[in-house]
Amino acid sequence: AIFCHDARQRAQAESVMAELAHACHWPDPIVTQVVDAGVFYPAEMAHYRYFDQHPGQPYCRAVVGPKVAKLQQYFIHLVKETSGT
């Protein structure tokens, strides 16, 4: 889901989703929901950067890893370089 704090964010999210749907990167429709943000409660520290810290966990390997790989494949031009080189 995309959680929006105002009408501008909602319009931007819907616009980007429409562009992506039109570009046909995926064979299935985009099903991401655009909803109003509610009260936010920060997660416990153990949940921060979980995938980076636990890439071998079954859910990370089976679900998160393939999604991250696909994201990097299609949008590598948007990924910030984090290495010191």
Order of alpha helices (4+ residues) and beta strands (2+ residues): beta-alpha-beta-alpha-alpha
